[in-house]
């Protein structure tokens, strides 16, 4: 039993607690242990309350540096070919409708969500004044630095004929002929050919 007491006292001393009162068998008036965070930030979640017994492996707090946040966007399979790490992004939330937050694509997930047919795109967004809060929803706009002219048509103009995407081209007054096409990116109901 004495070994357990000595071990506990050693732990208190390691934590910077004056153990003289404890060694004399007197309970201290108050016992405070300073817990230092390994990073700067704000407490976003507290897992303990005063009087809780914790071990060295128990998480006490969740701390976030909210000067930059990760926005998780979803890109469809069709949009995926246009998304690359490093591309610029802007983010808007309803709470600050007139404010645009700037960022860059940090990474693209390797997993496709089978239910939504989308892939997570992580965008690192500057958060000056810590206006953005965890759990906020908004709209992400990704901007490609590559500018090229493409032929694009309304998505509704594409028909499936014999398992092939097809468009109908004017071949004279009141006459149309089918033309097989290969579709590319799709953005806002417009498809690249």
Secondary structure per residue as TSV (DSSP state, phi and psi in degrees):
chain	resnum	aa	ss	phi	psi
A	1	X	-	360.0	-37.7
A	2	X	H	-63.8	-33.8
A	3	X	H	-64.1	-38.1
A	4	X	H	-65.7	-41.2
A	5	X	H	-63.1	-46.3
A	6	X	H	-61.9	-39.4
A	7	X	H	-64.1	-43.9
A	8	X	H	-64.6	-42.1
A	9	X	H	-63.9	-39.2
A	10	X	H	-61.9	-40.2
A	11	X	H	-63.4	-42.9
A	12	X	H	-62.1	-43.1
A	13	X	H	-62.3	-40.2
A	14	X	H	-59.9	-35.1
A	15	X	T	-83.2	2.3
A	16	X	T	86.3	19.6
A	17	X	-	-90.9	133.7
A	18	X	-	-72.9	116.1
A	19	X	-	-98.1	7.2
A	20	X	H	-58.2	-46.3
A	21	X	H	-63.8	-39.0
A	22	X	H	-65.4	-39.2
A	23	X	H	-65.2	-30.8
A	24	X	T	-82.6	-1.9
A	25	X	T	83.6	11.8
A	26	X	-	-97.8	129.6
A	27	X	-	-70.3	137.9
A	28	X	-	-70.2	152.7
A	29	X	S	-61.1	-39.7
A	30	X	-	-152.3	150.0
A	31	X	-	-130.3	113.6
A	32	X	-	-121.3	135.9
A	33	X	-	-121.7	125.8
A	34	X	-	-79.2	124.3
A	35	X	-	-111.9	119.1
A	36	X	-	-100.0	137.5
A	37	X	-	-80.3	144.6
A	38	X	S	-77.8	-2.1
A	39	X	S	-147.3	161.4
A	40	X	-	-81.2	153.9
A	41	X	S	153.8	-164.8
A	42	X	E	-122.1	151.8
A	43	X	E	-76.5	121.7
A	44	X	E	-108.6	-12.2
A	45	X	E	-155.5	134.4
A	46	X	E	-114.7	125.8
A	47	X	-	-103.2	-4.6
A	48	X	-	-130.2	159.4
A	49	X	-	-127.2	162.3
A	50	X	T	-56.6	131.1
A	51	X	T	95.5	-11.2
A	52	X	-	-67.0	144.3
A	53	X	-	-94.3	128.1
A	54	X	-	-129.2	158.1
A	55	X	-	-109.2	173.8
A	56	X	T	-65.0	-19.1
A	57	X	T	-98.2	-3.7
A	58	X	S	-76.0	132.6
A	59	X	-	-71.9	130.9
A	60	X	-	-96.3	-45.8
A	61	X	E	-140.3	157.0
A	62	X	E	-111.9	122.7
A	63	X	E	-115.0	135.5
A	64	X	E	-127.0	141.3
A	65	X	-	-92.9	101.4
A	66	X	T	-89.1	14.8
A	67	X	T	-72.9	-20.2
A	68	X	E	-140.6	133.1
A	69	X	E	-120.8	158.6
A	70	X	E	-98.3	125.4
A	71	X	E	-102.2	128.8
A	72	X	E	-101.0	110.3
A	73	X	E	-104.4	165.8
A	74	X	E	-123.9	130.1
A	75	X	E	-114.5	136.6
A	76	X	E	-74.1	166.5
A	77	X	H	-57.1	-39.7
A	78	X	H	-67.2	-34.3
A	79	X	H	-79.8	-19.7
A	80	X	H	-59.1	-36.0
A	81	X	T	-66.3	-17.1
A	82	X	T	-95.5	-8.1
A	83	X	-	-98.9	125.6
A	84	X	-	-135.8	146.1
A	85	X	T	-57.3	139.1
A	86	X	T	97.2	-16.2
A	87	X	-	-69.3	149.9
A	88	X	E	-75.9	153.6
A	89	X	E	-144.2	154.4
A	90	X	E	-128.0	149.9
A	91	X	E	-134.5	133.0
A	92	X	E	-127.5	143.6
A	93	X	E	-125.6	156.0
A	94	X	G	-62.8	-34.2
A	95	X	G	-61.9	-29.3
A	96	X	G	-130.9	64.1
A	97	X	T	-58.5	-29.4
A	98	X	T	-90.2	1.8
A	99	X	-	-111.9	136.1
A	100	X	-	-112.4	127.3
A	101	X	E	-99.6	131.0
A	102	X	E	-97.9	149.0
A	103	X	E	-162.3	-171.7
A	104	X	E	-138.9	148.5
A	105	X	E	-67.4	121.8
A	106	X	E	-88.5	-48.1
A	107	X	E	-159.8	162.4
A	108	X	E	-120.3	129.3
A	109	X	E	-62.6	153.3
A	110	X	E	-90.3	-7.0
A	111	X	E	-105.6	133.1
A	112	X	E	-94.9	129.4
A	113	X	E	-73.9	114.0
A	114	X	T	-67.5	-24.7
A	115	X	T	-76.9	-44.6
A	116	X	T	-99.4	-9.7
A	117	X	T	57.6	39.2
A	118	X	E	-127.7	162.6
A	119	X	E	-121.5	139.3
A	120	X	E	-71.7	135.6
A	121	X	E	-120.1	119.5
A	122	X	E	-92.3	122.1
A	123	X	E	-115.7	122.5
A	124	X	E	-84.9	120.2
A	125	X	E	-119.7	129.8
A	126	X	E	-65.5	139.6
A	127	X	-	-129.0	67.9
A	128	X	G	-63.4	135.4
A	129	X	G	73.1	7.3
A	130	X	G	51.0	42.6
A	131	X	-	-68.9	-39.8
A	132	X	-	-75.2	138.8
A	133	X	-	-117.0	154.3
A	134	X	T	-62.6	139.3
A	135	X	T	89.9	-2.9
A	136	X	-	-71.2	148.7
A	137	X	-	-108.7	149.8
A	138	X	E	-166.2	-167.0
A	139	X	E	-116.9	135.3
A	140	X	E	-109.5	134.6
A	141	X	E	-120.5	123.3
A	142	X	E	-100.6	137.8
A	143	X	E	-119.3	123.4
A	144	X	-	-85.9	143.2
A	145	X	S	-83.5	-13.0
A	146	X	-	-85.3	122.9
A	147	X	-	-117.5	116.1
A	148	X	-	-139.3	151.4
A	149	X	-	-84.3	137.3
A	150	X	-	-134.9	158.9
A	151	X	-	-90.6	124.2
A	152	X	E	-134.4	144.2
A	153	X	E	-134.2	163.7
A	154	X	E	-62.2	138.8
A	155	X	G	-56.8	-32.7
A	156	X	G	-68.2	-16.9
A	157	X	G	-77.6	-12.2
A	158	X	-	-89.0	128.0
A	159	X	E	-116.4	151.2
A	160	X	E	-99.6	111.5
A	161	X	E	-121.8	118.9
A	162	X	T	51.4	47.3
A	163	X	T	62.2	23.8
A	164	X	E	-127.9	133.3
A	165	X	E	-65.1	130.8
A	166	X	E	-139.0	145.6
A	167	X	E	-121.2	159.3
A	168	X	E	-108.3	124.9
A	169	X	E	-105.6	139.2
A	170	X	E	-63.9	129.3
A	171	X	-	-123.5	25.8
A	172	X	S	132.6	175.4
A	173	X	T	-61.4	115.2
A	174	X	T	72.1	10.6
A	175	X	-	-119.8	137.3
A	176	X	E	-132.8	148.8
A	177	X	E	-128.7	144.1
A	178	X	E	-75.5	144.8
A	179	X	E	-136.7	122.2
A	180	X	E	-69.2	140.3
A	181	X	-	-133.7	159.9
A	182	X	-	-111.9	123.9
A	183	X	-	-90.8	152.8
A	184	X	-	-115.1	-131.5
A	185	X	-	-68.3	152.0
A	186	X	E	-125.5	122.8
A	187	X	E	-137.0	123.0
A	188	X	T	51.1	51.5
A	189	X	T	66.3	17.6
A	190	X	E	-119.1	134.7
A	191	X	E	-117.1	135.9
A	192	X	E	-80.1	137.5
A	193	X	-	-104.9	360.0
